[in-house]
Amino acid sequence: MSKVTKNRLFELLSARHQNNQYSSLANIPSPDNFKDINKASLRIKQAILNNEQITIVGDYDVDGVVSTTIMVDFFTSINVKVNHIIPNRFTHGYGLSVKIVDMIESGLVITVDNGISAIEAALKLKEKGIDLIITDHHTVGKEVPYALAIINPKQEDCTFEFKEICGAQVAWYLCAAIKKEINADVNMGEYLDLLCVAIVADIMPMTALNYTLVKSGLKKIKTSKREAFKKLNEVMAKKVLVSDDIGFFIAPKINSAGRMEDASIALDFLLSKTSYNANSSLQELEELNNYRKALQEDISKKAQSKTNENDNAVIVWGEHWHEGVIGIVASKLSNAHKKPAFIFSVKDGIAKGSARANADINLHTIITKASHLLLGFGGHKNAAGLALKIENLEEFKKIINEELEQHKHKLHIDPTTLGELDVASVDIEFLDIIEKFEPYGLENHRPIFQISNATLVKYDLIGKDKNHLKLTLNSDGVIFEALKFNDSNTNLQKNLKLVVSVSKNEFRGEVKPQFLIQDIL
């Protein structure tokens, strides 16, 4: 078997994108292909002409906050004043709910990144004589809310060519349709900076349309006129941005507001008009994010201690576990145990849960099998939110475990390696090739490689808590160092078979390749 050298790496990564029909921004699909989008833009035009109150209802995660930001910014740029409401996770719950409808008196309501499961709230709006336009990307259930227009690519009769887009993309497309309808002078390309943050944060497949939008968006962040992005660029101080900069640095900060307190803090940050405002909002987000990390660590430990290795999914709960972090804990445990995870926070007899999976199954479909026990649920293939009475938890656990029994071989997808790595060819040029094909993400993962004949020369434990493993290895006479984070197991064999990724390590102006161990086989 031939090893992965620079030429081979280039071939393999080019092949991923050779059939992308949306490879340039000029080729991306038109808004007209969305079901109901023309009906919606006509109704919005009418609302603008009649000076009706337009209310945007968003969501408290990154996608929802960015969707709301795009909408508010767009209407501001065409001199139309709109109201916006982002529900508070703790007082209102998720999405367009009856509690939110109670806050709206008249006019027109537009949801972004939510609404497809808001059956009851939609009826209440109808009773109040308020028109509703839903824009969403979540899975469409058996029953669809009563609305004037529903713009969601996952509707069966929607002809939009690319189904796996996030809420912010649907909102952006609606703005493009409104722009066309009223003949406004707005450059929709100015929103690519915001858009790419939402696509990455909401873990959309990094292929086709999404790949092209994020590639452009990452460049756009660097030159963005928005105060929020100027501030983030200053803090990150990087020449080139990659998708991980959003995933690990930008998104968690924006997300922390809705998780820990209220998403309006993140919205204020993204809509900042002065650098003073951007700076103070960012500091607040930074503090909330640090608080989130500490809580997450605590709940992860508690959840881990309740996990049963023999179950087909991690399904655990605890009193008053913080609702804002259970989603991240679910992600963490799903990856650690290589199976779906459901983490519930119990309060006043109700268990609110977050489910995450990295699997070849559809979480939404699996949860449907227990829908008779649920007070409500929604989501998509790899992530969902749900709620049920505490007395139904054991029964729920039983049903999910039985349901997953038929899918035992699909409970976790391990990313496939590009093949056996030629360690000798890993240099700065090798890393430049990897960087050239950024952004990486779901269905277009960062290249990982196998090294099957590494001999252990020595090991060290590093970091202030001595919880990271640094190995010095020899592969075919090439001596190299590799790091494995959050692993202090030094019980290692002499001959090792590894799965690694390689990245740039910049230290005091010197750039060199760094091997990161994903797995010791």
BAPAGU-897673 format. One line per 4 residues: for each residue x, y, z of C-alpha. Coordinates in pm, whole numbers. Example, Ala and Ser with C-alpha at 12.3 -4.5 7.8 and 13.67 -1.06 7.14 Angstrom:
# BAPAGU-897673
1230 -450 780; 1367 -106 714
# end
This chain:
# BAPAGU-897673
0 0 0; 145 337 -100; 197 589 179; 44 935 197
305 1178 65; 251 1543 -33; 137 1454 -386; -99 1187 -263
-241 1423 2; -313 1686 -264; -486 1429 -486; -704 1294 -205
-815 1637 -81; -881 1775 -433; -1102 1476 -508; -1338 1572 -227
-1445 1889 -408; -1422 1805 -777; -1799 1760 -823; -1907 2066 -627
-2159 2244 -850; -2160 2541 -609; -1784 2589 -614; -1811 2966 -660
-2048 3219 -506; -2178 3297 -855; -2313 2940 -880; -2503 2913 -553
-2875 2823 -576; -3133 3098 -605; -3379 3189 -326; -3669 3118 -568
-3625 2745 -519; -3753 2759 -161; -4116 2668 -115; -4324 2968 4
-4035 3219 -17; -4210 3440 -275; -4534 3433 -76; -4334 3534 234
-4144 3819 69; -4468 3962 -78; -4630 3957 266; -4324 4126 420
-4330 4393 148; -4696 4459 235; -4608 4483 607; -4333 4736 528
-4565 4948 309; -4844 4940 570; -4606 5018 858; -4707 4700 1042
-4511 4583 1343; -4272 4305 1233; -4143 4078 1512; -3848 3844 1462
-3846 3541 1696; -3506 3373 1719; -3333 3107 1923; -3067 3119 2195
-2791 2911 2033; -2528 3047 1790; -2736 2969 1481; -3042 3137 1631
-2851 3445 1750; -2676 3483 1413; -3008 3435 1227; -3162 3712 1439
-2856 3935 1384; -2881 3893 1005; -3254 3976 1007; -3224 4279 1236
-2921 4408 1045; -3094 4359 709; -3410 4546 813; -3196 4823 967
-3010 4859 636; -3341 4914 451; -3459 5157 723; -3734 4936 862
-3766 4914 1238; -3840 4562 1365; -3891 4407 1707; -3690 4101 1797
-3735 3842 2070; -3488 3568 2153; -3653 3339 2408; -3473 3284 2736
-3392 2915 2783; -3486 2926 3153; -3803 3139 3150; -3957 3083 2806
-3813 2751 2693; -3734 2684 2329; -3858 2865 2020; -4194 3019 1939
-4398 2923 2246; -4730 3038 2388; -4532 3249 2640; -4365 3432 2350
-4698 3481 2166; -4833 3650 2481; -4564 3918 2431; -4680 4001 2076
-4979 4228 2019; -5018 4259 1643; -4852 4271 1302; -4640 4000 1142
-4419 3738 1307; -4112 3585 1138; -3935 3297 1312; -3568 3220 1244
-3402 2886 1326; -3721 2762 1495; -4097 2731 1452; -4141 2405 1264
-4269 2234 1582; -4460 2534 1726; -4812 2391 1670; -4981 2544 1973
-4818 2888 1951; -4905 2913 1580; -5275 2855 1657; -5264 3121 1926
-5120 3370 1674; -5400 3279 1433; -5657 3349 1707; -5495 3690 1758
-5515 3759 1385; -5136 3777 1349; -4973 3635 1034; -4683 3394 1082
-4386 3322 854; -4170 3032 971; -3807 2999 860; -3639 2689 997
-3412 2397 905; -3507 2140 1168; -3676 1810 1082; -4041 1851 983
-4270 1643 1207; -4599 1471 1118; -4798 1782 1208; -4704 2120 1059
-4793 2451 1229; -5058 2682 1082; -4864 2957 904; -4891 3193 608
-4559 3062 476; -4307 2798 585; -3954 2823 446; -3766 2507 537
-3560 2301 288; -3655 1981 473; -4020 2006 362; -4086 1726 115
-4223 1961 -152; -3940 2215 -120; -3720 2216 -432; -3418 2395 -281
-3123 2186 -400; -2922 2160 -80; -3113 2035 225; -2846 2042 495
-2827 2413 571; -2858 2595 902; -3121 2842 1022; -2906 3147 944
-2875 3038 580; -3255 3012 549; -3291 3360 708; -3022 3499 473
-3202 3356 170; -3530 3513 286; -3354 3852 316; -3222 3803 -40
-3579 3739 -160; -3708 4051 23; -3424 4255 -129; -3532 4142 -477
-3903 4202 -402; -3855 4563 -286; -3554 4628 -510; -3331 4729 -217
-2966 4825 -246; -2813 4570 -6; -2504 4358 -68; -2593 4009 59
-2222 3916 48; -2170 4143 349; -2337 3876 565; -2092 3596 485
-1888 3669 801; -2193 3604 1022; -2318 3320 805; -2002 3111 827
-2003 3133 1209; -2354 2980 1217; -2276 2706 961; -1969 2590 1156
-2130 2624 1500; -2440 2431 1398; -2221 2147 1263; -2359 2145 910
-2191 1917 653; -1885 2103 527; -1953 2014 164; -2100 2170 -151
-2282 2499 -76; -2170 2512 289; -1803 2462 197; -1813 2751 -49
-1996 2988 187; -1767 2912 482; -1451 2942 270; -1560 3292 164
-1692 3374 510; -1365 3300 689; -1190 3553 462; -1476 3797 517
-1430 3785 897; -1073 3910 850; -1190 4221 660; -1528 4263 832
-1647 4614 915; -1850 4481 1208; -1713 4598 1545; -1763 4249 1689
-1539 4087 1430; -1279 4364 1448; -1257 4287 1820; -1236 3909 1765
-961 3956 1504; -768 4167 1751; -796 3899 2021; -718 3604 1791
-432 3780 1610; -417 3525 1327; -317 3577 964; -554 3310 831
-871 3184 996; -979 2819 981; -1306 2650 1081; -1159 2543 1418
-1116 2911 1512; -1494 2939 1497; -1561 2598 1654; -1324 2635 1949
-1294 3009 1998; -1575 3224 1854; -1882 2996 1880; -1844 2893 2248
-1833 3260 2351; -2148 3349 2154; -2319 3033 2277; -2237 3095 2643
-2482 3386 2670; -2792 3179 2593; -2658 2880 2782; -2578 3058 3107
-2788 3373 3114; -2959 3539 2818; -2877 3534 2446; -2940 3910 2417
-2581 3964 2541; -2449 3778 2235; -2691 3960 2004; -2573 4296 2143
-2216 4188 2080; -2278 4097 1715; -2481 4414 1655; -2230 4642 1834
-2196 4983 1673; -1889 5099 1870; -1564 4932 1966; -1636 5020 2331
-1963 4828 2313; -1804 4530 2136; -1529 4520 2396; -1755 4524 2702
-1995 4266 2552; -1703 4038 2467; -1571 4062 2823; -1911 3962 2954
-1925 3666 2712; -1575 3564 2819; -1681 3551 3187; -1995 3352 3106
-1790 3110 2897; -1546 3049 3184; -1839 2988 3418; -1984 2747 3159
-1656 2550 3143; -1643 2504 3520; -2006 2386 3541; -1962 2158 3243
-1664 1988 3403; -1860 1929 3723; -2170 1784 3548; -1954 1572 3314
-1800 1400 3617; -2141 1338 3776; -2289 1209 3448; -1988 987 3385
-2025 822 3727; -2387 725 3646; -2306 577 3304; -2361 207 3245
-2111 63 2994; -2354 -211 2884; -2625 26 2760; -2655 113 2390
-2668 482 2479; -2557 698 2769; -2889 795 2934; -2841 970 3269
-3006 1243 3475; -2954 1451 3785; -3138 1706 3996; -3082 2066 3889
-2800 1993 3645; -2757 2322 3461; -2978 2313 3149; -2737 2534 2959
-2451 2283 2958; -2618 1941 2929; -2593 1958 2548; -2215 1993 2562
-2192 1718 2824; -2398 1494 2594; -2155 1565 2308; -1855 1492 2524
-1992 1163 2659; -2119 1054 2317; -1766 1090 2179; -1599 931 2481
-1829 626 2486; -1876 607 2107; -2254 590 2129; -2549 834 2151
-2589 1026 2478; -2901 1168 2649; -2840 1396 2947; -3138 1520 3151
-3173 1796 3407; -3452 1724 3656; -3646 2008 3816; -3998 2021 3964
-4082 1671 3837; -3984 1751 3476; -3673 1617 3302; -3539 1839 3024
-3285 1666 2806; -3028 1712 2533; -2932 1427 2302; -2621 1407 2085
-2482 1139 1853; -2211 1091 1597; -2372 788 1442; -2520 634 1133
-2869 659 1279; -3121 942 1295; -3169 1058 1655; -3496 1229 1565
-3636 898 1430; -3515 699 1731; -3671 946 1978; -4003 932 1786
-4038 569 1906; -4082 705 2259; -4287 1010 2163; -4590 892 2366
-4382 956 2681; -4262 1302 2581; -4394 1649 2662; -4217 1775 2351
-3910 1721 2133; -3737 1847 1819; -3405 1840 1640; -3227 1658 1363
-3001 1364 1280; -2727 1419 1538; -2880 1652 1794; -3214 1688 1969
-3386 1846 2267; -3667 1678 2461; -3870 1688 2783; -4071 1435 2984
-4207 1371 3332; -3954 1226 3573; -4164 911 3629; -4125 822 3259
-3744 833 3251; -3684 462 3318; -3938 361 3054; -3782 607 2807
-3438 461 2875; -3570 110 2813; -3732 202 2480; -3423 383 2347
-3196 96 2448; -3421 -158 2276; -3453 60 1968; -3074 95 1938
-3025 -281 1979; -3103 -318 1605; -2842 -55 1519; -2553 -179 1732
-2295 -154 1452; -2398 205 1372; -2380 368 1716; -2067 567 1635
-1890 673 1317; -1513 670 1349; -1362 910 1098; -1171 721 830
-801 786 785; -651 891 454; -415 594 484; -63 519 608
136 839 662; 482 889 520; 616 1060 834; 926 1184 651
718 1401 418; 548 1598 695; 687 1952 677; 550 2306 642
460 2243 276; 259 1934 381; 69 2152 632; 11 2420 366
-164 2160 150; -397 2073 441; -464 2444 499; -538 2503 129
-845 2277 157; -990 2442 468; -1262 2464 596; -1305 2115 743
-1607 1983 929; -1880 1723 916; -1853 1493 609; -1528 1667 512
-1317 1599 818; -969 1727 883; -723 1472 741; -620 1200 982
-362 933 912; -246 599 1037; 110 531 1155; 129 158 1206
495 105 1289; 590 358 1555; 842 254 1819; 823 430 2155
1153 603 2241; 1029 781 2557; 726 948 2709; 662 1251 2932
356 1387 3110; 320 1760 3045; 89 2049 3136; 38 2203 3478
-177 1907 3588; 51 1655 3411; -255 1530 3221; -121 1538 2863
96 1269 2712; 400 1361 2503; 556 1069 2317; 888 1059 2135
857 803 1856; 1058 643 1580; 897 550 1248; 1131 404 982
1424 593 1129; 1236 927 1151; 1223 1054 1511; 918 1270 1591
711 1386 1889; 336 1336 1926; 89 1473 2181; -221 1312 2325
-429 1561 2520; -620 1471 2837; -456 1132 2867; -215 1038 3142
-206 664 3078; 161 571 3057; 101 198 3036; 216 181 2674
357 -93 2456; 691 -61 2279; 538 -87 1929; 243 140 1868
-19 179 1598; -155 534 1595; -419 752 1436; -287 1110 1412
-366 1450 1270; -98 1708 1198; -121 2079 1263; 92 2390 1271
254 2470 1600; 349 2838 1616; 578 2918 1905; 772 3245 1933
745 3306 1562; 874 2962 1469; 631 2736 1282; 671 2361 1281
451 2054 1234; 286 1902 1539; 152 1547 1553; -168 1507 1756
-271 1155 1854; -642 1089 1798; -628 725 1898; -382 455 2003
-505 135 1837
# end
